[in-house]
Amino acid sequence: MRVKVRPMRRFGRQFLSNEHNALPPHVGTLRVGEVRDLNLDRQVLRAQLVDLRSEADVIPVLNDARLLWARDGKMRLTGMESVGSVDYAQTWSVEFF
């Protein structure tokens, strides 16, 4: 599914609404599915935003992804992203187009 994603946090800190709205969206293909995470040594539900051409991750993946709501071509996903060796809470504002 081709989508626009705006992360709602940076290093676990939530953006103010004017900061969030000023950020350009990341565009790519949304993939959500269960995978085996070797670092966590367990299955996780992972959300990925993948580049349309290179198949590389556009932004850090969401582990233990959870759907908060979906309506009118938009949805909100939350989970944990790993930056370096640190896990941070993250929420994605997703818009289908």
RAKA-V29897 format. One record per residue. N is the residue number from 1. RES is the residue in one letter. PSI is psi in whole degrees, -180 to 180 (999 if undefined). BURIAL is b if it has 16 or more other ideal C-beta (glycine too) atoms within 10 Angstrom, else e. Layout:
BEGIN
n=<N & N>
res=<RES & RES>
psi=<PSI & PSI>
burial=<BURIAL & BURIAL>
END
This chain:
BEGIN
n=<1 & 2 & 3 & 4 & 5 & 6 & 7 & 8 & 9 & 10 & 11 & 12 & 13 & 14 & 15 & 16 & 17 & 18 & 19 & 20 & 21 & 22 & 23 & 24 & 25 & 26 & 27 & 28 & 29 & 30 & 31 & 32 & 33 & 34 & 35 & 36 & 37 & 38 & 39 & 40 & 41 & 42 & 43 & 44 & 45 & 46 & 47 & 48 & 49 & 50 & 51 & 52 & 53 & 54 & 55 & 56 & 57 & 58 & 59 & 60 & 61 & 62 & 63 & 64 & 65 & 66 & 67 & 68 & 69 & 70 & 71 & 72 & 73 & 74 & 75 & 76 & 77 & 78 & 79 & 80 & 81 & 82 & 83 & 84 & 85 & 86 & 87 & 88 & 89 & 90 & 91 & 92 & 93 & 94 & 95 & 96 & 97>
res=<M & R & V & K & V & R & P & M & R & R & F & G & R & Q & F & L & S & N & E & H & N & A & L & P & P & H & V & G & T & L & R & V & G & E & V & R & D & L & N & L & D & R & Q & V & L & R & A & Q & L & V & D & L & R & S & E & A & D & V & I & P & V & L & N & D & A & R & L & L & W & A & R & D & G & K & M & R & L & T & G & M & E & S & V & G & S & V & D & Y & A & Q & T & W & S & V & E & F & F>
psi=<127 & 128 & 166 & 132 & 133 & 111 & 144 & 1 & 157 & 121 & 41 & -11 & 127 & 136 & 150 & 156 & -37 & -34 & -46 & -46 & -25 & -18 & 135 & 146 & 155 & 133 & 139 & -164 & 128 & 130 & 132 & 128 & 166 & 132 & 161 & 119 & 115 & -33 & -39 & -15 & 45 & 169 & 140 & 151 & 118 & 134 & 135 & 141 & 114 & 138 & 140 & -30 & -48 & -13 & 11 & 154 & 133 & -42 & 163 & 141 & 157 & 117 & 151 & 44 & 144 & 134 & 122 & -45 & 159 & 130 & 152 & 41 & 14 & 158 & 165 & 125 & 143 & 156 & -157 & 134 & 146 & 125 & 111 & -126 & 15 & 136 & 135 & 148 & 140 & 148 & 137 & 133 & 115 & 134 & 126 & 144 & 999>
burial=<e & e & b & b & b & b & b & b & b & e & e & e & e & e & b & e & e & e & e & e & e & e & e & e & e & e & e & b & e & b & e & e & e & e & e & e & e & e & e & e & e & e & e & b & b & b & b & b & b & b & e & e & e & e & e & e & e & b & b & b & b & b & b & e & b & e & e & e & e & e & e & e & e & e & b & e & b & b & b & b & b & b & e & e & e & e & b & e & e & b & b & b & b & b & e & e & e>
END
